Amino acid sequence: MNKNLVGDLVFWQRIFSAFIGIPLLLAAVWYGGLPLLVLTAALMLIGLWEISRIFARIDLKVSLSLAVPNCLFLLVLAYYYNEGYPGAAVVLIIIAVLLAMVIQYPRLKPIDAAVTLLSIFYVGLIIFLFLISTYDNGFIWLIILLVCTWASDTSAYLIGRKLGKHPLAPALSPGKTLEGSVGGIIGGITAALAVTLFTKELPFFPVLSMGLIIGITAQAGDLVESAIKRQAGIKDSGRLIPGHGGILDRFDSMLFTAPFVFYYVGKVILS
């Protein structure tokens, strides 16, 4: 099939997915609390399943019997204690997985324990989607996160497709270009500017800076997932979302932008 036709098909599949997925996500963001917690848990569980299948392609075992309860443990602590990311839980999770390795060896080898921990903390970054909602005006900060991340991803895709000539990271993702990267940064800044125009009480320059850094971190998150998929020799993490692939393909950028927004808002804007 012609490359341009394939690109057009993927683009319209993405539009279709957006019409279905965005209202569902915005509804959970609007209600916050338990609905957003349930959505976050679902994203984590599907993400764990996808990354376990990716690693299985290169003969690495993610122990879902360890990864699933530990990811949910992080989320439950975030919900009940409402004190930000439960850092102390990280130590408990590391110890629990390492002890499980000792008990289950040789069924669970050290390399398997390592990729299990990587999967827990990588996919577990989606917890920050819920944590942002715990701030005052958390809905506004979540909207900024979503709008800027989506704008960055979309701008990078469209500008890279139309104007891209210089590869950004050919060893990881041959389709990504420097022109697309610049477009992604511009998209993040433009979206942040639009939000400040509609919400006058927001601090102008801090939000604009947030858009800039979201534009950068979104692409970093995308490249990290590309590195994992490239090692496994696959294009998509799954087939759940038409035009995107799997949950990790759709939320790879947000795994990086959500933690940034959480700490930026807490340490720079609200401090």
N, C-alpha and C positions, 0 to 999 in steps of 0.2 A: 504494500500500500504506500502511496505517496507520503513523504515525510510531513508535508504541510497538512494533508488530510488527517493524518494521525494526530498532529498537534491540535487541529480544530476539533476533532472528536474528543480528545482529552479535555480541552477547554470547556466544551459544552457539558461534558460529564461532571466537571468540577462545579459548573453553575447549577446543575441539577442537584448535586449533593449539598451545595450551599443552601438552596431553597428548603431543603428538608432538615439539614443538620443545624444551621444557624438558629432558627426559631427555637428548637429544642434546647440548645445550649443557652440561649438568652433567657428562656423561661426559667431554667435552673438557676442562672445567675441572678435573675430578678427576685426569686423567692429565697435564695440563699439557704442557710441552715441545712436541714436534713435532705431536701431535694438535691442541693449542690453536692452534699456529702455522698449521696448515693450515686450521682453521676460520676464524681471523681473516683469512687471505688470501682465502678464499672469500667472506666477508662484504664485504671491501673491493672485490673484483672485481665482485660483483653490485651493490654500492652505486654503483660508478663507472658501470656500465651504466645503472642507473636514473637517476642524476643527468644523464647525457649525454642521455637521452631527454627529461627535464624541460626542460633548457635548449634542446633542439632545437625545442620547441614555441614558443619565443619567438625563433627564428632565431639562437640562439647555439650555437657549435660547441665541444664539449669534445673535444680530440684524445685519443682513447683510446690511440693509439700512443705518446703521451707520458705520459698519466696512469697507465696500467697498470704499465709498468716502473718508474716513479718511486715509486708506492705500494709495489710489491714491494721496491724498493730500501730504503725506510724499514724495512720489516718484516724484511728479511734483516739489516740492520745491528743492529736491536734484538735479534735472535736470537743473532748471533755475538759482538757486543761486550758485551752484557749490562750496559750502563752507563746505562740509562734511555733517554729519548727522544733519538735521534741529532740533536741540534740543528744540528751542522755540516752535516748532509745537506740541511737546509732551504736553505742558501745555494747549494749545488750544484744542487739541483732548480730553484730560481728562475733561476739562470744558464742551466741547460740548456734550460728552456722558452723563455726570452727569446732565446737563440741560435737555437733551432729556429724561432721566429717570424721572425727575420731571414732565415734560410735558406729558409724555406717561403713567405715573403710573395710574393703576396697570398693564397695559399691559407690561411694561418694569420695572421689579422689580430691586432692588439694586443688587441682585446676578446675574441677567442677564446683568446689566451694567458692573459688575466686569468681567464676562467671555468675554464680548464683548471687553473690554479694553485689557484683556489678549490676546485675539485672534489678535487684531490689532497690538500690539507690539511684539508678538511672531512671527506671520507670517511676519510681517513687517520687521523683521531682514534680510530678503532676499534682502532688499534695498542695503545692503552693497556690494552685487555682482556688482551692478551698480556703487556705489561710488568708489570702488577700481579702476575702469576704468578711473576715472578722474585724477588719479595721472600721473606724468611723467612715461613713460614706464608702464602704467597701464596694458597693455596686458601681460607683463612678470609676474607681480604680480598676475594677475588672473590665468595665467597658473600654477604658483606655488600653488595657492590656490586649484585649481581643481585637479592637479596631486597628491598633498600630501593628500588631503581629500579622493580622490578615492583610492589611495594606502593604506591609513589607513583602510578604510572600507573593502576593498577587503582582505587585509592581516588578519584583525581581523576575518572576516568570514571564510577564508580558514584554518587558523591555529587553530581557535577555533573548527572548524568542525573536523579537523584531530587529534588535540592533546588536545583539551579542556577536562578537568576533574574537575576543581574547579570552582564552580559558582561565578560569579562576583556580580550579584545583583539578586538573585533568586526571590525576591518578585516582581521585576519589569519585568525582562526578563530572564526566566529560561534557555534560550539557550546561553546566553552570559557567557563567562568564563574568568578567570584570564589569562589563556594562550592566549586566543584570544585578550584580552586587550593589553598584551605585544606585540603580533604580530601586532596590529594596530599601536602602537607607533613605532615599528621597521619599519613598512611600511611607515609611515610619514617621518621618518629620511632618509630612503633609497631613497625615491622619491626626497627629497630636495637635497640630495647628487648628485643624477643623474642630476638634473637641473643645479647645480653649475658646473658640469663637462662639460656640453654642452654650458653653458653661462659663460665664464670665467670672465666677468666684474662684476658679482654679488659678493657681500661680502660673503665670505665662511662661517664663523662662525655664523653671524646673520641669514643667510638663513637656515643653519643647525638647529639652535635653533628654527627657525620658524617651520621647519618640526617636531621637537620634540613636540612643544606645539600644533600644528595642530593635531598630533596623539592623544593627550590627550583631546583636546576640541572637536574633532569629536565624540569621544565616549561619552562625556558629553551630547552633543546635541542629540545623539541617545537615551541615557537613559531618557532624559527629555520627548521625544516623547513617549517612552515606558511607562512612568508613566501616561501620559494622556490616552493612549490607554488602559492600564491595568485598570484604573478607569472605563472606558467605557466597558470593557470586550470584546475588539476586538483585532485582530492580525494585521490588516493593516488599514491604513487610507482611502484607496480606492483601485480601481482595474485598474487604468489608465495605469500603467507601469508593464508589465509582469515580474515576478520574484522579484519585489520590492513592489508592491502595489500601493500606491498613491504618489502624489507629495511630501507630507510631509515625507513619508517613504524614498524617494530618497534624499530629501534635508534637512532632519532633522540635519545631521551632519554639513552641510554648514551654517545652521542658526546660529551656534556657531563659526565655523571656519572663516567665512567671516568677522564678526565684529573684531575678533582678528587680522586677517591679515591687515585689514584697519588701525587699530590704531597702530599695531606693525610697519608697514611700515612707517606710518606718524610720529610716535614719536621716533622710534629707528633708522631706516635706513635712512630716508630722512631728519631728523632734523639736 
